[in-house]
Amino acid sequence: MKYLYVGIDDTDSPDGMCTTYLGWKIIEELKENKIEIDGFPRLIRLNPFVRFKTRGNGAVSFRIAIDEKDTEKIDLVKKIVLKNIKELSELDCENTNPGVVFYIGDITEEMINYSMKAIHSILTIEDAEKLSNKINAEIYKIKKGRGIIGSLAAISCHLNDFTYEILTYRSSKNYGKKRKINKKSIYKMDEKTYPLTFENIDGKYIAIEPHTSCPILYGIRGENMDILKIAKDIVEVEEEIKGSIIYKTNQHTDIHIQKADKISNMEKYSCYSVSGYLKNDPHIIEGGHVFFTLKDESGEIEAAAYEPTKNFRKIIKKLIKGDQIKLFGGIGCGGTFNIEKIKILDLNKKIKYENPKCHCGKKMTSAGLNKGFKCKKCGFKDPNGKKIAIEEERDLEEKFYETPVMARRHLAKPLIRMKNLNDN
């Protein structure tokens, strides 16, 4: 028995369409034709810093157990997949360039390496074509067909760590309208299922609800399918749910993070964890973004906590020159390191200098340049007096801090999932 693997990436689709919805529609039509997929469909998020991508840069894949001689079944699967891609993809959009990959065989080491490159760096259509030809995968490029890059990666990705997401879909008549979800039920769901589900809410911000006109009604992320089914039953909605699906995914695993031994080894458009110390105190620029320079023996890089990270910036602003830290995040086109989370390794002493106190208990004032200090209360003068160095308490701990849910990337592992913080 072999498996037919199907990878789909509706790359660069605008908010009106969703690759997960395409996957669900295809799987539903396969079921109508008595074709069941094997295991969970997969949602694989790719490098968040590539230029051409969907909003979450995700591709989907699934597999079907087949007899290679059953060409009728194989052809029917291909027909259903391609029909849905052509009908549902928003091909009028210039940047919508879907791709589909069909593959029969074992997942090779070379395929796994390819998928990690798609998550860690930049791949081209030619890279995907070259590997597809080598493994005898069948590819379909619609328009420019850039989606074959993600489609092949979604098939090939090996998941050492993984989570699940249940997605519910709206009736098309409700697209673009305000979603009718009972917010109290979301808070109730979070209370009863957290931390096995996570990133449901962020204060008053409802994180399970998309803020685009896509077909998704809501999505809940969790550690296993059982908790997601419980969570779905708690959430109350006042509009039709057209259907739902559970994806196995690399979301919230930090799979995109590569360990950088030194700053000089890092490159643009990739994500890293890297240690160093602050070359300067953080400073704020117009728009509320907070910047500082991270330095080690090999070089330095500008790092930033941008305005959407909200209160996380307050943590960054409390850092001072000399603090030793470990950053997690990625480098964009401008060469700045975008911080996703931070581990404070060692806090530098923060010293402030105060005027000395007189023997009468009153704080003294300057007697003039190089003239020491004087007391206004009793008249005492101390020509040799010096300012006193006082170590300030630092309102920080040597631990992890992370960006808020509303600003967190799909792939970023939240602290609640980090089982052993000392290993990271």
Protein Blocks (a to p, Z undefined) as FASTA:
>chain_A
ZZddddddfehiafkbcfklmmmmmmmmmmmnopacehjdddddddfkbfbdcfkopadd
ddddddfklmmlmmmmmmmmmmmmmmmpcfkbmklccdddddeddddfklmmmmmmmmmm
ccdfklmmmmmmmnopacddehjlmmmmmmmmmmmpccfbacddddddddfklgoiacdd
dfklmmmmmmmmpckbghkbghjacfkbccbfbfbfbdcddfbfklmmmmmmmpccfbdc
fbdcddddfehklpmpccdfbfklpcehiacddddddfbdcdddehiiacdddddfkbcc
dddddfklmmmmmmmmmpcehiacdddddddfkopacdfbdcdfbdcddddddddddfko
pacddebehklpadfknopacfkbccdddddddfbdcddddddfklpcfklccfklmmbl
mlZZ
